[in-house]
Amino acid sequence: MTAFFSNLFANEPDDDGDIRFDTELTVTNDTDQPIYQIHYKIWLSDPEGATFELTESYEDVFLSPGDGYTISSYGRANERYLHGSSILVRGIGYLARRDFRLLGEVPIPGPGESARLKTSLDLGWSAGPLVVLVSRSVTDEEGDIRLEYKALIENTSTQFLKVVTIKGQLIDAAGVEIQNDETEQEVPPETAVFYSSNFYGSKAGELDGAKAIFSLKALIPVATFDANETTEATLMGCTFSLA
């Protein structure tokens, strides 16, 4: 995977000795599939390997095969952390594809009852039946109703899944969304994770003829990158072209 630091800017220390570092890391999608997220860590170290700043984040993107994207990141460190004549900047991370499945819809059950949405997954990391349980409370003293949904997502692969999201949409009889809810979790390899969330505050009249629609989205790492560059620590207040 092609990745390189295109720029590093380090300003002069302020009155407290703090220095702001701005970096630009350019990543290219060398895979044969679209990419929807870039997850990255960028850190700064001295020549002896002591790390004094680290940034971890992600960018939601769309990259066709061959497309590039530049990540802009910044951090702060005090000048007392610096030792030696150079600074090493390194960035690692992964590019993730998107798996999406519309799981289906289920009518809203009556007060004190439950319903089940039965479907199946045909994903590389999970295959087989999936059941979403939807239950409805009785109306409380304020006239509100609580709708809960629960599901078990199994990862049968050896891959760690950083983000797997179940989205529920509560739709009234006219087809208008009343509310929605998204629950995301990490799903380790060869295990199962339990999802449990709810819609709350709907009135009984809103739920006449209503339904819940559920979908699943997963971001699956497909490629990793590792980039590093070294610049002089003494040249503060300059922009360094590192490409």
Secondary structure, DSSP 8 states (H G I E B T S, - for coil): --EEEEEEEE----TT-EEEEEEEEEEE--SSS-EEEEEEEEEEE-TTS-EEEEEEEEEEEEE-TT-EEEEEEEEEEEGGG--SSEEEEEEEEEEEEEEEEEEEEEE---TT-EEEEEEEEE-SS-EEEEEEEEEE----TTSEEEEEEEEEEEE-SSS-EEEEEEEEEEE-TTS-EEEEEEEEEEE-TTEEEEEEEEEEEEEGGGGTT-EEEEEEEEEEEEEEEEEEEEEETT-TTEEEE--
